Amino acid sequence: MLRPGSPIETPDLTLSDAIKTEPVRPAKRSVALVYWGRQGGGAALLTRIARAMTRDPRLDLSVSYSRQSEVETGELDGIRSFPIDTFAGAASFITRSFAAPGKVNRVIERMRDSGIDTIATIMPHVWGGLLLRAARRAGIRTALFVHDADPHPGERRPILDFLARREIRESDLIVTLSDHVAERLLARGDVEEDRLVRLYHPILDYAPPSPRSARPRPFRLLFFGRILPYKGLPLLLEAFRRLRTEGLECSLTVAGRGRIEAPAELLNQPGLAIQTGWIAPAKIGDLLAEADAMVLPYREASQSGVVAAAYGSGLPVIATPVGGLTEQVAADETGILAEAPTAEALAQAIRRLVESPELYETCRTGVARYADAHSAARFAVALGDALLDRSAGNG
């Protein structure tokens, strides 16, 4: 019997015995997830992926985020963090960019001193080139999530696009969230297949799925997100006008920041509610909970975090058949794909879902299956596999 303070005696072991007794375990890869943006889905993406990756025994996870971002730091409790001061607007961007090289170098040096060997940046950033060069000097490998291969129509930002394309070419590993983006990057010559990892947009759980009637009256449609020309909002407003004049019982909420370029008669329809301005992350869950389906009338798309948020709340999606949306929306299983990106086709797609309770329930069930298969937890495992793979620099 051992008494307090008594030494624990162990039998003498030869070297060969010790090797047999202690199995060799591979060293963990020390990974830092980086998001230095301010607003948008990147903050939610960071927290969801980070929480899931902490459960991967193969990884030692850290995060780096901008102190000026919408990142809910409470959701990162227990995760080693390397926060950085970036900027809060155009004025502070100019002043703080002069100090950016020093800020970035100090963060990367701290990461190196902490043993981090891989950085995965979940969205390109204007300071991304500084990060890449500092990481290269520190011997840290880099992975970059690429959400868009081409600029969206109506977005004029040539300098940012040039910097993003350079970041793509210089990163050790490129992660895409749709085959559509992967194929465009390959076609443009920005990336080689052996640097490319094709994943998917993980589910964003702003609000848990709630019970919804198979035949809600009126059926509540939602358009959510930044309002930009390529999002095709005038198509939806015209489709809603057609459906309303035909007597379909439905309402439409438009929520997001941006200017709506549409005739006054489309902006002042009965049953239409418009919430302009930035939607804070804490308000997104309530917005989703009040809807029965999400509508994406896009004219062009890479893939959509809006779809991931809709599925996270159990909402079927009605979308135009463009870009990566055809990968995210399984026709008649998780939602409805219109036959074309036109107001008429969009109106027909909405009517199909509203007037068929059986189809609506089928899509709700399909959304639940899709959300499970594309959860942040499953995504984290797939990302961990990629970062540990030889192509990511592990040998």
WOJO-V533598 format. One record per pair of residues at least 12 apart in sequence whose ideal C-beta (glycine too) atoms are under 7 Angstrom apart, sorted by the first residue. I is the first residue (numbers start at 0). GAP is how many residues later the second one is. Records with the same first field share a line. If there is no record, write none. Layout:
I->GAP ; GAP
This chain:
27->30 ; 31 ; 32
28->29 ; 30 ; 88 ; 89 ; 358 ; 359
29->30 ; 85 ; 86 ; 87
30->28 ; 30 ; 87 ; 89 ; 356
31->30 ; 31 ; 32 ; 50 ; 79 ; 84 ; 87
32->13 ; 16 ; 17 ; 28 ; 30 ; 87 ; 89
33->30 ; 85 ; 86 ; 87 ; 88
34->30 ; 34 ; 36 ; 87 ; 88
35->29 ; 30 ; 48 ; 50 ; 89 ; 91
36->29 ; 32 ; 86 ; 88
37->28 ; 30 ; 31 ; 32
38->31 ; 239
40->163 ; 264
41->80 ; 81
42->26 ; 27 ; 28 ; 238
43->160 ; 237
44->77
45->17 ; 19 ; 25 ; 76
46->24 ; 25 ; 28 ; 29
47->154 ; 156 ; 328
48->73 ; 153 ; 327 ; 330 ; 331
49->13 ; 26 ; 29
50->24
51->324 ; 325 ; 328
52->327 ; 331
53->25
55->324 ; 325 ; 328
57->326 ; 330
58->325
60->18
61->17 ; 18 ; 19 ; 20 ; 52 ; 54
62->13 ; 16 ; 18
63->17 ; 18 ; 19 ; 20 ; 43
64->18
65->18 ; 20
66->16 ; 17 ; 18
67->18 ; 19 ; 20
69->211
81->25 ; 28 ; 29
83->19 ; 23
84->18
99->27 ; 30
100->29
103->23 ; 26 ; 27 ; 30
104->29
107->23 ; 26 ; 27 ; 30 ; 32
108->29
110->29
111->26 ; 28
115->24
116->23 ; 24
117->22 ; 23 ; 25 ; 269
118->16 ; 21 ; 23
119->23 ; 267
120->23 ; 24
121->23
122->22 ; 24
123->20 ; 40 ; 43
125->34 ; 37
127->35 ; 39
128->34 ; 37 ; 38
131->35 ; 38 ; 39
140->31 ; 251 ; 252
141->29 ; 30
142->28 ; 29 ; 30 ; 32 ; 244 ; 249
143->23 ; 24 ; 27 ; 30 ; 31
144->30 ; 32
145->22 ; 28 ; 29 ; 30 ; 35 ; 39
146->30 ; 155
147->33 ; 154
148->32 ; 35 ; 36 ; 39 ; 153
149->34
151->76 ; 78 ; 148
152->76 ; 77 ; 146 ; 147
153->74 ; 75 ; 76
154->73
164->25
167->17 ; 22 ; 23
168->21
171->221
172->22 ; 24 ; 213 ; 219
173->17 ; 21 ; 22 ; 23
174->22 ; 24 ; 211
175->20 ; 22 ; 23
176->22 ; 23 ; 24 ; 126
177->22 ; 124 ; 125 ; 146 ; 149
178->19 ; 148
179->122 ; 123 ; 143 ; 144 ; 147
180->121 ; 122 ; 143
181->14 ; 16
193->197
196->189
198->180 ; 183 ; 184
199->174
200->102 ; 104 ; 107 ; 127
201->106 ; 172 ; 173 ; 174 ; 177
202->105 ; 108 ; 109 ; 168 ; 171 ; 172 ; 173
203->101 ; 104 ; 105 ; 108
204->107
205->78 ; 79 ; 82 ; 103 ; 106 ; 107
206->78 ; 81 ; 82 ; 106
208->104 ; 105 ; 159
209->79 ; 104
211->80
213->143 ; 146 ; 147
214->142
215->76
216->32
217->31 ; 32 ; 33 ; 53
218->30 ; 31 ; 73 ; 135
219->31 ; 70 ; 71 ; 72
220->29 ; 30 ; 31 ; 72 ; 74 ; 129
221->31 ; 69 ; 72 ; 73
222->13 ; 31 ; 72
223->31 ; 32 ; 63 ; 70 ; 82
224->31 ; 81
225->30 ; 31 ; 32
226->29 ; 30 ; 31 ; 32 ; 33
227->30
229->68 ; 69 ; 70
230->67
231->65 ; 66 ; 67 ; 88 ; 109
232->21 ; 27 ; 29 ; 64
233->27 ; 28 ; 32
234->62 ; 106 ; 107 ; 108 ; 111
235->59 ; 61 ; 110
236->25 ; 29
237->28 ; 105
238->104 ; 107 ; 108 ; 111
239->12 ; 29 ; 32
240->25 ; 28
241->101 ; 105
242->104 ; 107 ; 108
243->25 ; 26 ; 27
247->103 ; 106
249->21 ; 104
250->20
251->19 ; 20
252->20 ; 22 ; 38
253->20 ; 21
254->20 ; 24 ; 32
255->23
256->19 ; 20 ; 21
283->25
287->21 ; 22 ; 25 ; 27
288->24
290->24
292->22 ; 23 ; 24 ; 25 ; 60
293->12 ; 16 ; 21 ; 23
294->23 ; 55
295->21 ; 23 ; 24 ; 29
296->23 ; 49
297->21 ; 22 ; 24 ; 27
298->23 ; 42
299->22 ; 23
300->21 ; 22 ; 23 ; 24
301->21 ; 22
302->21 ; 24 ; 25
303->21 ; 24
306->21 ; 22
310->23 ; 56 ; 59 ; 60
311->59
313->50 ; 53 ; 54
314->52
315->18 ; 19 ; 37 ; 44 ; 47 ; 48 ; 51
316->12 ; 17 ; 18
317->17 ; 18 ; 31 ; 32 ; 35
318->16 ; 18
319->18 ; 21 ; 26
320->16 ; 17
321->19
329->36 ; 40
331->27
332->30 ; 33
333->29 ; 32 ; 33 ; 36
334->28
335->13 ; 16 ; 17
